[in-house]
């Protein structure tokens, strides 16, 4: 029920009292004095309870709480983004939800539709002691912040709140929503209630919110005392409340800022200490056991940060030295090694082999004059070689064992001025300054005070992005988040493992905001003594990567925005040559040490005009980013974000494709779009033609997975505008008219194929080569077919993605798709703040959530000698409380428990638990399935023999269902939820055939001889016919017919031993199934 919630006023509000005059509370309620004493008042009424037609209950909201009755119309609104409307007009109630799923219940005259933002809590809060009640022609309007649980909270500064609890033995639905028939009824009811209460309750106790007493007012000085400290805070507070941030608000804001009394220093920014975050993470046992601290790993499959080159080479993250044959070798040293013969090389990294846990050494070749290709040999280089000059060779690097090392070479005995490298299969030489410095050249760290003390090296990932605070105008906060690259990818995907550093205020300066962080990080770079699990530890932390979208990423590199002439933060390519894939990337890349010299040149130029010219020439800002005060390679460690870039490309391609359609083509496309069978787990996608602007970035990624198949199903020459077709044919230099449609589909195929590779979760050496090939093909075809892609920054980054992938193991390690979801948590909190100090309120709420999570994980409190055991056991004692809460998302299962009257489904294997079958099939559906199972009994017996039983079945009890869910523990210890529906395509690993595919035709349970039920599936196999679709470049399959009895159809449900990530499309033109090679889980 919606409950009234008075609270003690503890800030200097204006001297207005909000009375509880609209209705009296029934039975019992708590009232609060100006002190903290609570008083219980109970009134015995003549009736046992008061029906919903005699009173209505309401709760506090963030904004005004308005109650009106107007023609029996009741409307409730939610401030966090959507309206929750309830109307008593012909018994019509409508509620809506933002999560895309509509819950609709209908009767003859009643329609109920519910819509919620996050499906969790309905929270109501008081906003700066501001409560307003109105009655106007019997119209009742109530506003709430969130959507499910009726939870109320006040955001006063001290957090003192007093809950009103109301109870009634017979609470009905009429308690929630009331409509009064007329003004007369309202007056009668109010008068009635007043008579009942006045005898025992003083008028003073009916005030639910009051101003502070005079002696408790804050001791502010100045013109705005005692309400505000100064003009700045008073004016901004009034500005927010006047406009609730609308588009015409900024004229008033300019007037405020231009006032001479306005002082920007009065605008406070709040930030959490990175030292506190690190301490809490290292003292969280659930996190610490998952984190990796060690050398870079030499693995055939790359998936984590420690598989990339940066981790292995940097002393901040990997192993910086190793003793070999009594001598210490450090990363960056020049050494002699044996590889058939004695050779010279540079020790790039010390690695740990994943298979045998033995050390490996990554070596960069150093060439003598005799090793140079013939085209680079000449008298000048030969003479330089006589004085000790040698040449570095760029990738690929060698990996050798420690036994192949011969000895160290003094660096001062070598002279290197040039680097040999390959560019498009041709050898080239560039100046040695055009190369990323090895981290050992600019990073040196202190050794721990004791050789026995544990060492923790932390790889920090900083993410910065603005998010809209209010929905109706661009009024943003800059969220700054921290992740730990020491966590495996599966842990970094969890929202709770994105730690908040703070929020840059609207209009604030990022560099200024980050000063405290920089100061603390400079200590951690050299090593800091901290207590971890009750003992001293040496903690080293470094800035590993900065992730951001295109504009913010450039800002944090000190590079001009992407619309400048040289607006790429990774290279100096001009705007006219962004999509020229043949450019010499190593020769045009930006390097930290060169950029430093350019910044110095700009800084030392006294003339402003000349400074601007230099900025334009170099593509740099006037000052470097504050992050450059830390030990990093600014250009390499601020990679391009593939999530924003890929979604941007797809959005542009979709718009251009739809513009090519004739009216007939649009109609055919919409028909094909509606009829196309999309994966069941996807949320509903908007109409690509009429609602293109409604697509989110994740929607664009999903669209690209299926768009080639949709276009292939209907696209003909007549589907395109004739003039557009001819323009495309001229650009691709083709005369055949049907080539226009083929090349359009080909564009989508290349985009989908590239996207699939970019978001690959694991890479091998061959995968890197395939990635490079896909990026090059996409970059060639898109500008050729659609000139709007020429020199597009989102397409230009294809040139740099291979380097990013090798540096960080994969590209999804640095994509911000999941990080973008963190914004939603805080955007939902904004309406529940006091709107006076939004950033502080958000951080207060976050620290509370973070503390709960820390205790539930069994984390220690540095103020106490032992952890709190009660929170650590909450996941078992309060399952429902912790379910569907992002701070405990991996602690409890979200699966529903079986009903009491349902038979439990037993699992034949340990790694599958909590099997639940849902939605019984009709008799007709069961009979249709059985028609295609001529050998049902014999195959069922074989399935039982696969799991537990070797004898004949003695029972015949069975039941058929539409879907099954269960929890599965994968090989890496991760628990995943598996959902199986009839019609799903699944992957099954066969001993003889390897990876095979089948479609689920039925799900049923059967009672075994041990009196337990077991779950089974019936399937039809896909038969690979070893053909590739000419246009879609995907393999073709034929489905198993009912007469084909070569393969059995019934299996235990445990045969599906991993989460399914496969999609098949039926092509009616050729009567075959196409495996969608472009399907993947985007986020």
N, C-alpha and C positions, 0 to 999 in steps of 0.2 A: 504494500500500500504506500501511497505517497504520504510522507509524514512531515509534519512541521518540525522545524529544528531551530529553536532559539539559541543564541550564544551570547556570551559576555562580550561586550564591545571593548576592545583593547587598543584601538587606535583613535586618533583625534578626528572623529567624524563630525559633520555639521550637526547642530543641536536639533535634530528631528527625531521623533520617536515613532517607531512602526508598531502599530497596534494590531492585536489579533482580534479585530472587530468583525471580520467577514463571517466567521462561524466559530462556535465554541468547540473545543475538542470533546468527544464523548468520554465515557468511563474514566481514564486516567492519563496523566501526562506529567512531564517534568518541566519545571520552570526554573529559570536561573536568575539569581539576584545579580547586583553589580559585583558582589564578591563571588567566590567560587563555590558557595554552598548551593547544593541542589535540594529542592523541596518537592516532595511527591504530593500531589493533590488528587484525591479521588472523590467522585461524586456519585452517590447512588441515585439512579434515575428511577422513575416509576416503572418504566419498561425495562426488560432485561437488556436490550440493546436498541440502538437507534438505526433504523434502516437507511439505506443509501439515499433515499428521497428526502431525508430530513437534514442531511448535512453532506458536506463534501470536504475531502482532505486534500491538502496541497503541500508542496515542498519548496524549499529555497532554490533559486536558480542563479546562474552567473550574472544575468542581466536582470531587468525588471521582471517581477513575477506578477502577471496581470491576470485577473479573473473577471470575466464578463459573461453574462448570459444574454444571448440574442437569438431569438427564434430557435431555442433548443439547440444552439450550435456551440460545440466545445472544440477548441483547437489547442493542441500542445505542440510546442516547437522546441527543437534542440539546437543549442548554440554551436555545436561542434560541426556543423556543416549541412545537416539535413533537417527537414521539418517532419515532426511526428504529429500527424493530424488525427484527431478523433472527433467525429461528428455524430450527433444524435438526430440525424435527418433521415427519416424513413429507416431508422435502425441501421444506418450505414456507418461503419467504423473502418478507417483505412490507416494502416501504419506501414511505413516503408523502410527498406534496409539498403545500406550502401554496399554491402558485400556482394551484390550481384545476384543473390538468391532470394526470390520472392516466396514467402510462405502465405499461401492463399487458402482460405476456408470460406466456402460459400453455402448459404441456404437460400430459401425462396426470396426473402427480402433482405437478408443480412449478408454483407460482404466485408470480410476482414482481410487486410493485407498488411503484413508487418515488414518493416524495413529497419535495419540497425547498422550502425557504423562499423562496429568491430565484433558484434555478437557476444559481448561479454557483459560489462557492467553498465547499469544506469545510475549515474552518479549525479547528485544534486548538491550544489554548494551555494553558499551566500557570497556575494561579491562586494567586498569592501563595505560591509554592514549596510548594503543597499537593498531594500526590499520594498516593493511597491504593489499595492493591491488596488484594483479598480473594478467597479461594477457599472456596466453601461448596457442598458436594454437586454439584460439577462444573457450577455455574451461572456463566456468563460474561456480565458486563454492562459495556458500554463506553459512555461518553458523549462526544459530540462537539458542537462549537459550531455548525458550519454544515454545508452539505450536499453540496458537489460536489468541488472540488479538495481534495486532502489537504494542506492548508497548515497549518503549525504556527507558533505565535507565543507567546512568553512576555511577560507584561506587567510585567517588573521595572522598577524606577525608572530604571536607566541604559540599559535596552534591550539589554544584552549577552546574546546567545543563541548557543548552539552547536548546530548541527543534527546529528542522527545520520543518517547515510545508510547504508542497507542495500541490498545488491545481490545478485542471483542471476541466473544465466544463464537459468534456466528458472523464471520466476515464473508461477504459475497462480492461478486464482480461489481455490484453497484457502488462498493466502497471506492473503486478506482475512478470511475467516471460518473459524474452527476450532471444532470440538466434540470433546472428549475423551470416550472411551467409558466411562471409569471412573476412580475415584480411583487405582487401581493403575497405570493407564496414565500418569496425570499424574506419579505418584511416580517411575515408571521413567524417563520422559522427563527429568524434572528431574535425577535422579541421573545419567543418561547425559550430559546436557549439562554438569553440573558437573565430571565427570571430564575431559571434553574441554577445558574452559576453565581449570581450576585451575592447570594446569602453566604457562600463559603469562600469565594475568591475575590480578593480586592481588585479594583481596576488597575492598580499598579502592576499586578502579576500578569496582566494580559499583554504587556508590552514584550514582544519577542526580541526586540533589539533597541538599545538605548545608547545615547552618547555617554562618554566617560564623565565621571564626576569632575568637578573643577580641580580638585586636589590631585587628580590622576592624569591631567592633561600633560602632553610632552612639553618639555622646557625649551621650545624653539624660540629663537630671536628673529626679528626682522618683520617686514611688512606682512608676511603671510602666516605669522605665528598665530595660534599654535598648531595650525593645520598642516602647513608645509614649511620646509626649511628655507626655500628660496623661490624666486620667480620661475626658474627653469623647471623644477619638478611640478610646481602648481600649474604652469601653462601647458606642459605636455600632458598632465593628467586630465585637464579640462579638454584638451584637443582630442584625446582618445575617446573620452566619454561623449563629447558632442557629436562626433562623426561616426563613432564605432568603426573608424577607418574606412571612409568611402573615397571615391575618386576626386571629389572636390575638396578634400581635406587639406591638400598640400598648399593651397594659397594661404590658409591660416598658419600652416607650419612655417612657411617662409616668413610670415610676419613675426612669429615667435622667435625664429632664429636671428632675424635682423635686429631685434631689440638690443640695445646696448647692455641691458642687465643680463642678457642670456650668456651663460657660461658653459661651454661644452665640457668642462672638467666636472660639472655637477652630474653628468650622465655616467653612472657607474657601470662597469663591466665586471662580471663575476666568472671565476674560473676555478676548477678543481685542480688540486696539486697532482702533478704526474708522479711525484714521490709516493703520495698516498695510494694512487691507483696501482702502481707497481707493487707496493707492500701488500695490498689486499689480494692482488692476483697471485703473488708468490706464496702467500699464506692461505690460499684456498686449496685444500687438498684435492678437490675434484678437478681443478684446473691444472695444478702443478703436475699431476701424474700424466696428463695428456700432452704436456709441452715438451719440445725437443730442445736440448742444449748440447751442442756438439759441433763437430766438423761438418763441412759440406759433404753430401752423400753422393757417391758415384753409383748411379742407378740406371738401369736400362730404360725404366719408365719414369718420366719426370712428372711430378704432380704437386710438390711442395716448394716453399721458398728455399729450403736447404738443398734442393736439387738444382737451383740456378747458380749462375756464375758469381753473382754479387755476394751471396752468403759465403761461398767457399773462399773468395779472395780477400774479403774485408776482415781485418783484425777485430772489428767490433762484433762480428757475428760468428765467424768460423774459427778454425784453429790456426793461429798465426805462426806457430813454430813446432818443430819436431826434431828429436834427437835421433840421428842415424850414425851408427858406428862411432859413437862418442862425440859427435860434432852436432851442434845445433844448426838446423837449416830453417830459415824464415821465408815466408811468402814474399816474393819479389826478388829473392837472391838469384844470381846467375850461377849456373852449375854445369859441370861436365857429367854426362850420362852415357850409358851404353845402349845403343840400338843397332845391333850388328857391328857397329864400330863406335869409337868414342866421338861424341858430338857435344856441341855447346848449346845450352838452352837457358830459359828463364823459368824459375819455379813460380807458376801462377797461383797454385792452390794446393793445399793438403786435404785430401779426400779420404772418406771412409767407405770402403766397398760394402755395398748393401748385402751381398750374398755371404761373404766370409768374414766381414768385420775387420778386414786387414786394411792398412793404410795404402793409398794410392797417391801418386803425384801427377798433377797436371802441368805439362811442360810446353812452353812456347819456343818454337825453333828459333835459333840464331844462326844466320848463314854467313859463311866466308865468301870472299869474292868468287871463288871457284864454283860455289853453289848457285850463283845468280843465273837466271835465264840469259841466253846469248844476247837478246836485244838490249839488255842493260849493262853489258860489259863494255868497258871502254878504258882509255888511258887514264882519265881523271879518277874514276872509281878505283882503278887498280892502284894508282899512287896513294889514294887515301887508305886503301886496305893495308898498305905497307906500314902505315903509322898506327895500325891497330883498330881501324874502323871495321865494324861488322854490321849486318843488316837483320832486323827483326822480321819474321814472317808472321803475317796475320793468320787467323783461323784457317783450317782446323788445327786444334791443339792435340798433343799426344798425351796419353795416360800411361804411366809406367809404374813399376813396383819400386819399393825403397831399395831393393838389392841392385837396381840398375844405376843408382847414383854413384858417381865416382868421387867428386870433390867440389868444393865451392870455388868460385872465381871472384876476385876482388872487383867490385863494380867500377872502380876508378881506373882499372886497366883497360876497359872497353870504351869504345866511342861509337855511339849509334845516332845517326842523323836521318835515316830513311827507313821506311817500312815497305816490305814487299807484300802485295795482296792481289787477290783475283777479283776482277769486276766483269761479270757476264762472261765467264770462262776465259778471260784474257788477263795476263799478268800486268800489273801496274805498280808503280812506286810513288809514294807520297812522302812528304816531310813528316818526320817523327812527331812534330808538335801536333799534327792532326790525328790525335789518338787519345782515347780515354786513359788518363793516368791510372796506374795500378794503385789500389787503395793504400798499399804500404808506403807510397810516396808522400801521402799527406795525412796519414793516420798513424799515431803512435799511442799506445795505451800503457797504463801503469800495471805492473804485476801485483797480484794480491799480497797482502802483508805476510801471509804464511802459505807455504806450498801445500799444506793439507786442507786449507779452507775451501769449501765448495764454491765454484764460480758459475754464475748465471749470466749469460749474454743474451740480451733481449733485442729483438728485431721489431722496431715500432713502425707501424703503418698509420700515417696521419691522413684523415679524410676531411675535406672542407667543402661545404656547399651551402648555398642560401636556400631557405625554404620559406614559402609564404606563410606569414603568421596568421593572417586573416584571409578569408576566402574571397572577399569582394574587391581586393585591391592588392597591388604588389607592395606589401609592407613586410620586409623580410628580416629574418634572423639568420646569422651565419653559424650553422652548426659545425663544431670542430670535434671530431671523434678519433679515438685511438683504438687500433687493433694490434694484437701481438702476433707477429709472423711465426713465432715459436709454436703456436697452436696448429694442428693439422687442419686441412681445408674443411673437413666436416664440422670441426668446432668453430671455425671462423664464419661458417654459414649461419650460425645461431645468432639471432638478434641480441641476445643477452650478452654476447661476447664482443659487442661494439660499445666501447666505454666512452662516456661523454667527458670531454675536456672543458667545454663551456660553449657559450653562444655570443658571437660578435653582435653587438647591438645594431639596430637599423641605422645605417649611415656611419657605423664605426669603422675604425681602421684595423685591418687584420694584423699588420706588423706591430702596432701598439698593443693589441690584445695578446699577442703571443710572447711578449717580453718575459713574463714569469716562467713560462714553459721553457724558453730558451735558456734562461739562467739555470734552471734545475737540470736541464739536459746536458749542459756543459760539464756539470759535476759527474753525471752518470757516464759520459764518454770516457772519463779518466778512471772510472771505477769508484764505487761507493760501498762502504760497509753497512749492511743491513741485517736485521734478524729475520731468518726464514725458518719456520718450524722450530723455533726455540733455540736456534744456534746461529752464530755469525756466518755470514756469506758475503762474498765479493760480487757485487752486481754491476754489470756494465750494460749500458743501454745506448743504442744509436738510432738515428733516423734512417730506416731502411728504404722507405718508399713514401712518396706523397701522391695520393690518389685524388683526382678531382676531374670535373668535366673540362671542356675546352677552354673557356675564358678564365676560370679560377686557376687552372693549371698553369696557364701562361703567366698569370699574376705572380704565382709562387715561384716562378723561374726568373722573374724580372724581364720577361719577354713581352713585347707588344701583343695586343689581341690579334686573333686570327684573321681579321680583315685588313691588317696592315700589309705593307709590301713584303716584309719578311716576318710573317706572323706564326711561323711554326716554332715551337719551343725545342724541337729536337734538331732542326737543321736550318740553314740559311737560304733555302730555295725561295725564289721570288714568287710573287702571286701568279705570274704568267706561266710558271713551269711546275706547278704543284702536282699535276698528274702525269708528269713525264717520268715514267718508270725507269728510263735508261740513265737517269742522272747518277753521277758518281757520289754515292751516299757518304762513304768515309771522308771524301775530300770536302763535302759541303756540310757535314754535321757540325753542331755546336759542341764545344768542349769547355769545361769549367774554367780551366786556366786561361784560355784565350778570352773567354767572356769577362773574366776578372780584369784583364788588361783593357778591354773595351770600356768597362765601367769606370776604370780609373781615368781613361782618356776623356770620357764624358764629364766626370766629376771635376777634372782639372781645367776644363774649358770655362773661362769666366763669362763669355758672352752667351746669353740665353738663346739667341737665334742659332748660334753655332752648335749649342748643345742639342737643340731640337733636330738639326740636320744630322748630327752624329747618331742620335737615337733612331732616326729614320733609316740611316745608312746601315746600322748594325741590327735594327729590329729590336732594340732594347728600350727599357724604361730608363728614367734618369737615375734611379737608385735600385740596387739589388734587393731581393726579398730578405726579410729578417731570418728566414730559414737558412740562408747561406752562412750564418754565423756558426752553424753546426757542421760537423765533418760529413760532407756528402759531395757527390758529383751531381750538381743541380739538374743537368739535362738528362742524364741517364736515370736518375732516381725520381723523376717526375714523368712517368710514362703516359702515353696517350690512353684514354679510356675507351675500350672497345664497346662497352655497353651503350654509351651515348652515341658514339660514331656510327655503329652498326644500325641502331634504331633510326638515326637521322638519315642514313642512306636509304633504308627501306621506306621510310615515310616519303621521301622525295620521289623514289621510283614508283610508289603506289600512286601518288598524285599525277605523275606524268603518264603512267599507263592508263589511268581512268580517263584522262583528257583525250586519249587516242580513240576511245570507243565512239562509234556511231550510236544513234538511239537504239537501234537493234542490238548492238553490242552491249549496251548498258543493261537492256532487259535480259539478255541471255546470261550476262555475268551475274546479275542478281539471282536469277533462277538457279544457276549452277552453284552460287554461294550458299543459298538456302538448302539445296539438296545434298551438298557435300557433307559426308559423315566425318565430323571432327572428333579428335580424341575426347573421350568422356570426361577426363579429369580437367579439361580446360573450362575456364569461365566463358560466358557468352561473349563473342567478339562483336563490336559494332559493325554496322553496314559500311563497307569501305568507300562507297560512293557518296552516300548522303551524310554519313557521320565520320568522315575521315579525321576531323579535328578532335574527335572524342577518343582516339586511340592513345593508349599509354605506351610507353617504350616496350614493355613486355608483350603488349598486343602486337606491335610491329614484328617482333621476333617470331611469334607464333604464326602470324600471317605469312611470313616468308617461307615457313616450312611447308605450307600447303598451297601457296599461290601457283607454283608451276603446274600442279596437278589440276587445279581449277581451270587455269587458262587452257591447258591441253584438252580439257573435256568439251569446250565449246568454241574456242577461238577459231574464226575463219576470216578470210579476206573481207567479207561483207560486214564483219563485226567492227572494222576499223574505218575511220574517216578516210576517204580516198586521197585527199591532199596530204594527210599525215603519213599514209602508207608510202606515197611517192617520195616524200622527203626522206623517210628512213631508207628507202632503196637507193637514193642518190648518195646518202652518207656512207652506206656500206658497199656501194659500187656493185649493186646487183640489179638485174633487169627482170627476173622472175617475180611476179606479183605475190606469190605465196611465201616468198622468203621474208616478207615483212612480219608476218605473224610468227614465223619460226624464230626469228632473231629476237622478238620481244619475249617469247618463252625462254629463249636461251639466256637472256639477261637475268631473268628470275632464277634460272637454274644455277648460274654462276654465283649470284648473290647468296642463294640458299646454301650452296656448297661451301662457299667461303665462310659464311656465318657458322656453319656446322664445325668447321675446322678451328675457327677463332675461339669458339666456346668449348673446345675439347678439354676435358678435365685431366687427361693424361697424354703426354707426348713421348714419342721415341725419336731416335735420330732420323728415321724415315719420315715421321710425322712432321718434323721441322721442314724437311724438303717439300713435302706435300703442301704444307701451309704456304710456303713461299710461292709455289706454283699457282695455288688458288688465288692468292692476293694479286699476283701479276695478271692473271687472266681476267679477273674482275675489273682491274684498273684499266685494262685495254678496251674491253667491250662496252662498258657503260658510257664513257665520253663519246665513243664512236656512234652509238645508236641514239643517245640522248645528249645533245650538246650542253644541256644544263649541268651535267656532271663534270664538265671540263674545269680543271683547277679548283675543285671543291675541297675544302680542308678536310672534311670527313673522309674523303676518298684518298687524299694525300697521305694520311697516316699509314696506309697499307705498306708504304716504303719502309716504315720503322718497326712494324709489328714483329718481325722475325727477331730483331735484336732484343725487343722487350721480352719475347717468349723465352729466349735463351737466358736472359738476365734473371728472370724470376721463375723459371721452371715452366710456367704456362702463362697464358694471357688472362685467364679468369682469376688468377691470384691477385691481379691488380684492377679488375673491373669493379664497378661500383653499383651493380644491380641490387645487391642485398643491402648495401649501405644506404641506398635511396629509400629503402623501406623503413629505416630507422626514423626518418623524418616524420612518417605518419604517426608514430607514437607520440611525438612531441606536439605535432599539429593538433592531435586530439586533446592534448592537455591544455592548450592555450585558452580555450573558452572557460576553463575552470580556474584560471588565475585571476588575480585582482586587477589586471590590466594596468596596474601602476608600475609594477616591477616584474615584467613577464619573465625575463631571464633568470632572476633570482628564484621566482616561484618554480620554474621548470627544474632548476638545479636542486631545489629542496625536495621536490617530489622524486627526482631521479635518485638522489642519495638515499632516500628512504627505501626505494625499490632495490637499489644496489645492496643496501644493508640486509634486507630480507633474503635476497638471493645468496649473499655471502654466508649467512647463517644456515640457510637450508643446505648449502653445499658442505657444511661442516667446517667453515672457516673460523679462524681465531679472531678474537677481539684483543687488540694489544693492551687494553686497559685491564683485562681479566687474565687469570692464570690458566683457565681451561675453557674450551668451547662450550656453547650452549647445546646440550643434547636434545632439548625439546624440538628445536627447529630442524635438526638433522633427521628426526624421525617423522616430520610432518608429511613427507611424501607417501608414507604408508598409512598414517593415521587420518590424514585429511586429503584423500585422493581427489575428491570433487573440488575442494578449495584450490588446489594447485593445478588442476587441469585447465588447459587453454589459457595459460598465462605465460607470456613470453620469457619471463625470468626463470621459469621452471620447465621450459618446453622439452627438455630431454630427461626430466626426472620422473614423470608419470606418463602412462599411456593415455592417449585420447580416445581409445577404443571404448565402445559401450560394453558394459558387462552383460552377460546373458540374463534374460528374465528368469525369475524363480521357477516358473513352470516349464522352462525350456531344458532340454537335455544338453548337457555340456558336450562339446566336441573334443575328443581326445586327439593329441598330436602324436604321430609315430616317431618323431625326431625331436631332439632337444632344442634345435635352433629355431623351431617354430612354436609359438605359444598364442594363447588367446584367440583361438579360431572361432569366428562368429559367422553364422549363415543367416541371411536376411531375405525377406520378401518371397514367400512361398509362391510357386508357380501354379497356374490353373491346371485343371485336369486335361484340357485340350493341349496345352503346351507340353505337358508331361508325355502324353501319347505321341505327339509329333516327334519328340526326341527319341523315344523308344523305337519308333519305326526305323530309324537309321542305326540301330544297335542290334544287328541280328545275333551277335555272339555276346550278349550282355552278361549272362551268368558265368560263362567261362572266362571272360576278360575281367569281371569283378573278382573272381577267385584268384586270378593271377595278381591283381592289384593287392589283395589281402596278403598274398604270399610275399609280395614285395616288402611289406611292413612288419607284420607280426605273426600271422597265422599260416600254417601249412595244411590245415585240415579243411574238410568241406564245411560250408556255411550252414548253420542250423537255424538262423533267424531270417526273416524276410522284411523286417521293419525298415522303411526308408522314407526319405522326404526330399523333394526337389525345391531348389531355391534359385533366385535370380542373381544374387551376388554373395561374395564371401570376403571377409577381412581377417587378417591375422598379423601378428607381430613377428618379425624375423630378425635374427641376429646374423649380420653379415660377417665375412671373414675377418674384417678389421675391427670387430667388436662393436660396430654401430648397429643400433636397433632401428629398423625401418618398418613402416606400415605398408602392407601390401593390400591392394584392393583389386578384386577380380570380379568382372561382370560378364554375363553371357554376351558373346560377341567380341570380347577382347582378344587381341592377338598377343600371344605369349612366346617367350623364348625358352626352349627346352634343350638341355645339353645331353646329347646322345653319345655313348661311348664310341660307336663306330662312325657316326656321321658328323660328330661335333655339334656346332650350334644349329639347331633346327627351329622352325616356326610352326605354330598351330593356332587355330581359332577355337575359343571355348564355346561349346554348344550346350553344355549343361553342367550344373553343380548340384550334387546331392550328398546326403549322409546315409550311411548304412550301418546297421547294428552288427558288431562282430561277435564271435563266440565268447568273448570275455565280458559280454553285456555292456560294452562301451560303443558309442557312436564314433565313426570316422568319416572324414570328408573326402570326396572324390570329385574329379572333373571328367567330362567327356569332351573330346576334341576331334576336330578334323585337321589333318596335316596339310601344310603347304609343300608342294613338290616343286623344287627348283628346276626349271627347264633350261638353265644355263644360257639365257638370252638377256641382252640389255636393251632397254627401251631407247629408241633412236634419238628422241628429243629430250626425255627426262633424265637419261643417263643413270637409270636405276634398274636393278634386276627384276625379272619377271618370274611369277610363280603361278602354278595351277593348284586349285583346291582339291582335296581328296573327295571323291564322290562316294555315295552310299554303297555302291557296288564294289568299291575298291576295298578289299580286306587284307591288303598287304601289310598294313600297320595296325596295331591295336589302338583302340580309341579311349579306353578307360584307364585312368591313372590316379594314384593318391594325390591329394592336393600338395603334398610335400615335394612333388616333382618341380613345382615352381619355386625355386630356391633363391631367387633374387628379384629385386624391384624391376618391373617391366619398363623398358624404354624403346619400344618398337611400334611402328605404325605402318599399316598396309592400306592401299587404296585400290578399289575395284574399278577397272577400266571396261566399260560396257562395249566400247568399240571393238576391242580385241578379245573380250571375254577372258581376261586374265587379271591377276592381282599384281600390283606393283609395290615393291617394298620401298617405303619412303626413307631413303638414305639421309635425308636432311632433318629428320625428326630428332629432337633432343630436349632435355629439360632445361629451359632457359634460366630459371633462377631456383 
